[in-house]
Amino acid sequence: MPAIPYTPTQTTPWLDLSGRTMSSPWVRAKIAFLIIATLLAFTFRVAALDTYGLSEDEVNKVQAIDQYRLGHFSANAEHPMLMKLAMWGSLDIARAWNRVAPREWSLPLETALRLPNAIAGVATTPVMFGIADRAATAPSSSAHSGVERHHYTIAARVRPLVVFWINREGVGDAVVTRRRAPGEARYSLLIGSDPDRAPLHINRWGYIEEEIHGADARLLGLMTESEEESIEQAEANIRRQSSGRRTFKVIQANADGQEARARVMSIAAPEDYTFRHLQIVLGLAQRDWPDGQSRVIRLPSGARPGFLAALADVMHAPSANPITYVYYGRLYELRRTRADGIPNFRIAHTSYGPAVAADFLITSTSDGERTRFSMTYGTEGAFAEVPLRVMYQPRWWMQVELTIDDAADASGLTDRVPQ
């Protein structure tokens, strides 16, 4: 398969949840909970240690401790020596305490002997808390397999009239994945509205993946066909699609250092599939294609094989010069036009550390058409080069905002994206 000679640059992984910077209130809450849990464990374990007399096993331990005092450390060797040494110290401290303490505050032999075991049990509380906290914030299994996945919630602003906007939160979802290894990389983006939550039950979504192996690169993209220029046209299209059928536009492309080839077709799906049916639509898109003309273009040196690869590079190594990439047999230039540093970017109660709020411009080299979008991305630590918030206006009457929220992937959408 011909492809672009493109070697991915090594960058900081997009996300390691175990390294997430948590907000101060959340940290204080965890510490307070741990202290309370430890105190409760201590209270329940230490209370009434002298309720019952010594068992035969405990009598053997007392005898072993007496032998320790005489220098005979082989006595009662079936019990761990470390715990018996702790009991020895506890008994001696209790005897010293009982010589000076009032009678009602004296420590019984049973309490002194059992206290080390009770303290050891209490010590397991912070250990188990740490294990549970680590498990709750650990990266998903996909991260361990080298695939990084990030979920985003989508808010939309619709302008029915020129003079005002209507805001709507949670109208859709997006998932970005990335897998990088020496000499290869793979990027994907799934984004769309959720007809169960979106106004007018709009069902618009798309998916693109770029796969690079050494000098080879391949691109697959699909999207719902929609060319609405107004809300009225969108409503009319929705009424026409009420029969349940849906048309998708599919793009397949590959390239080498000399040229790029791409072809596009439309496929009619039997049902109005949503982004949750990605695998089904991919199956339709990857069937044998009919013969047709391909769009072919010569490539300049250093052209990236797709938009996602170009965006990853512009975050990794910002430059005043644009990055050229190819898409559907056309060349585009991606340029960062503005960048403002943010010392500590926050979303709700979560802190993501240092970030950059930037504006970007995409220019078609064939007809000069321009597309603008804004993006805030991390610059240090676990969130270095991670898109945190993206703003895009695909139509004059609609704006879309993506906000990172991995914890909100209640529908398990990230598991539906191919690795």
N, C-alpha and C positions, 0 to 999 in steps of 0.2 A: 504494500500500500504506500503510495507516495505521500510525502509529508514535508512539513516545514522544518528546517534545521534550527531547532530551538532548544536550548538547554536551560531548564528552570533554575532560577537563582534560589539559594537556600535562605529561607526566612524563618522567623519565629513561628512555631505552630499557632494556629488561630486561637485555640482555646484549650486550656487544661483546667477543668473545674476545681481540681484540688488546689490550684494556685489562685483562686478567685479572691479578690480583695473585698472583704465584707465591710459593711457600714458599721460604725461604732455602736449604735444602739443594738444591732444584732449580736455583736461580740459580747457586749455587756449582758445581754439577756442569756446567752449561752453560759457565761461564767456564773451568773446568779443561779441558773438552773442546776449547774454542776455542784455548786456549794450546797444548795438545799438538798439535792439528792444524796450527797455524801454525808451530810449531817443526819438525815433520816436513816440512812443505812447504819451509821454509827450508833444511833439511839436504839434501833431495833436489835442490833447484834450484841451490844454491850449490856443492855438492860437484863437484870435477873440472871446473870451468869451462874450464881450460886444456888439456883433453885433446886438442883439435883446434886447428890453426892458424887464422888469420883467413881468413874467406871473402872473396870479392871485394866483397860488399856491406859487410862490416865494414871492409875497407881503405878504401873510399870514405868511411865514417864517420870514420875516423881522419884522413883528409885534410881532411874538412870541419871537424873540430875544430881542426886546425892553422890553417885559414883564420880560424876564430873568434878564435884568439889574436892574429891580425893585424888583427882588426876587420872582416873580410869575412864578413858573415852571410848572403850570398846563395849561398854554395857548397853543392852537394849538397842543393838545396832540396826534392828529392822525399821526403826523410825528415822526420819531425816534429822541429821544432826543440827542443821541450821535452825529448825523450829524448836528443837529441844534447848539449844543455846538461848533462843529468845525467851523460852519459858523459864530457864534458869535466871536470866536477868530480871524477868517479871516477878519471880518469887522473891528475889533478894530486894528489889525495890519495894515490894509490898511489905516485907518484914521491916525495912527501914521506916516506911511510912507508918506502920502500925505502932512503932515504938513512940512516935511523937504525936500521932493524931488522936483525937477523942475517940472513945470506944464506939460511938454510933457511926463514925466515919472510917472505921477500920475495914480493910479489904480481906474477905475470906480467902482461904486457900484455893477454893474452886474458881473464884473470880480471877485471881492472879495467874492460875495455870491456864485458864481458857482465854485470857485477854489477848495474847499474841495471835491465836487463831482468829479471834473476832476482828482484830485490826487488819489482818491479812485479807479477810473477807471484805472489809470496808474498802480496802485499797483496790479491789477489783471494780468498784463503781466508776471511778474516773477512767480506768482502762477500758471498760466496756463502752463508756460514753464516747471516748475518743475513737474506738473502732466504729461505732454506729455513725458518728459525725463524719468520719472519713468515708464510710460507705455511701452516705447520703450525698456527699459532694464529689465523689470520685468520677472520673470520666467514664462515659459509656463504653460498652464493649467495642463499639466501632472505633473509638479513639485508640484502644489497645491494638486494633488490627491495622492502624495507620490511617484510618479514615476519620477526618474531623467533620462533625456535623453541627450545625447551628440553626436554631429555629427562630423565626421572627414573626411577630404579629403585625397586621396591617390595619392602618386607619386610613380613611378616605375623606376627602373634602369635595363636595359636589357644588357647582355653581349653576343653579337653575336660571338665575338672572345675572347679568354682568356685575351688579352692584353688591352682592353678598354671597357668602359661602355657607354650606350646611355641613357640619362635621359628623362623622360616624366612626366609632371605635370598633375594633375587632371584626372587621368585615372579611378578613381572609388571613392567609398564612403564607410563609415562605420558608424554604429550607435551602441552605447553602452547604455544600460538602467540598472537601478538599483532601486529596491524598498525594503526598509528595515523597519521592525517594530519589536516590542518585540517578540522574539520567531520565527521569520520567515524572509525570504529574497528571492529575486528573481533577477537573473542576466540574461542578454542576450547580444549577440553580433551578429550583421549582418554586413558582410563585403564582398565586391566583386568588380570586375571590371565592368565598364560601356561599353558595346560593341559599343556604339555610340562615345566613346572617346578613348577607349583603342587601342593600336597598334594591327593590324591584326583583329580588332573587337573581341578580346578575351572576352569570357563570362564565368568567373570563380567566383563563390561566394559560401558562406556558412552561416549557421545560427546555433547558439546553445543557449539554454536556460536552466538554472538551477533553480529549484524551491524548496525551503526548508520551511517546516512547522513543527516547533518543532523538533520531532525526525524523520520526514519523509522527503525524498528528491527524486526528480525526474529529469531526464535529457532527453532532446530531441535535436537531432542534425541532420542537413542535409547539404549536400554539393554536388556540381557538381563533377562527377567522372572524375578525370584527374590524370594520372600517368606519365606525360611527363618528361623525363630526359634531353631533349634538345629542342632548338627552332624548329628544324626540326620536331620532334615528335609533338610539339604543333601545328605547321602549318598543319600537316597531320590530326590531330584530328579535327581541325576547318573545313577542307575540308569535312571530313566525316559527320560532324554535319550540313552541309549546307542544309540538307533535312528538318531541323526544329525540329527534335526530340531531346530529351535530357534525359540522365540518371542521376538520383540522388541517392546518398547513404544516407540512413536514419538510425539513431541510436536511440533506446529507451532504457532507463536504469532506474533502481531504486535499492536501497540498504537499508540495515539496519545495525545495529552495528556489526553483525556477518559476513555478506557477501553482495556482490554486484552482481546484475544480469543485463546483457545487451544483446541485440540482434540487428542485423544489417540486412538490406535488401536493394536491389536496386529496384527503381521504374522507369518506363519509362514514362516520361511526353510527352503529345502529341505535345508540342511546345517547342521551345528553350527559356524557361522562364528565365528572369533576376531577379536580387534582388528586382526589383520593383513589382514582382509578388509573393512575399513571402507568402502572405495569401493563394494564390491558391495552391502553392506547399505544404504548411502546411496541407491544406485540403487533398491533395493526401497522405501525409505521415501519417496522423492520421486515415486513414481508418482501417478497420479490417485487422489485419496482419495474414498471413497464419502460421500454426503451424511450429515451427522450434526449433532448439537447441539454448539455451542461453549460453552465456559465464558467468561463475560463478567464483568468487574469494573471498577468506577470507579477511577480512579487519583488518588492525592493528588499535589500539586505536588512535583516533584523526584524522583519515583520512578524508579529505575534500571531499564533494560530486562531485566536478568538478574543472576544471582549473580556471574558473572565480572566484569562491569562494576562492580558494587558492591564487590567485593573489591579491584579495582584502585584505586578511589577511597579506600577505607579505608586502604590502604597509603600512598597519596599524601598524604592530608590527614587524619591521625588526629584523631578528635574524640570527646568524651564522648557526643555524640548519635548515635543509631543511623542507619544508612543504610537506607532502604526500597527494596525491589526487588520485582519481580513475577515469578512463575513458575507456569505452568499455571493462570492465572486466580486465583491467590491472592497475597496480599501477605505479605512477610516483612521482618523487621528484622535487620540485621547490625550487631553491636556488638562493639568490642574491649574486653574486660573486664580484661585484664592486659597489661603491656608491660615487659620488662626489657631494658636496653641491653647489648650485648655488644661490647667494644672491637674484637675481631678473631675472627670466627667461622671455625672450621676444620672441614673434613671430610677425614679422612685426612691427606694431605700438602699439601692445597690450602687457601690462605687466601682468604677472601672479604671481608675487611675488616669495617668496623662493621656491626652487624646488630641487629635487635630480635627477641626471642623473645616471642611474644604468644599469648594465648588469645582465642578468639572465640566468640560466642554468636549463634545464629540462632533467632529466635522467630517462629512463625507467628501472625499477627494474628487469624486466624480461630478457632483452637482452643487457642492458647497452647503448642503443642508446641515443645520446645526441642531444638536440636542443637548440640553443642559440638565444637570442633576447635582444635588448636594449630598455629601456623605460625611459623617463623623466616624473616625476609626481610632482604635487604640494605638499607642506608640511604644509602650513599655510593658514588660512583664507578660503575664498570661494572655493579655488582650492585645499584644502588639500585632498590628496589621489585621485586626478583626473589625469588620464593619459593625458599628454599633447602632447607627441610625442613618437611614437613607430617605431622601425626599426627591420625588420625581413627579413631573406633570405631563402625562402622556397625551392629554387633550386640554384644550383651553378651558373646558368646563369641569375638569377633574384633576385632583392632586392625590398622590399616593404616598404614604409614609410607612416605612418599615422600621421596627424597633426590635432589637435583640431581646429575646425572652425564652431561653431554653427550657425554663421550668414550666412554661405554659403549653408545652406540646402534649396536651391531654389526649389528643386523638391518635398519638403515635405516628404522626405524619412523617417524621424523620426516618422511621423504619421502612417506609414505602419507597424511599429513594434508592436506586441501585448504588452499590458500592463501587 
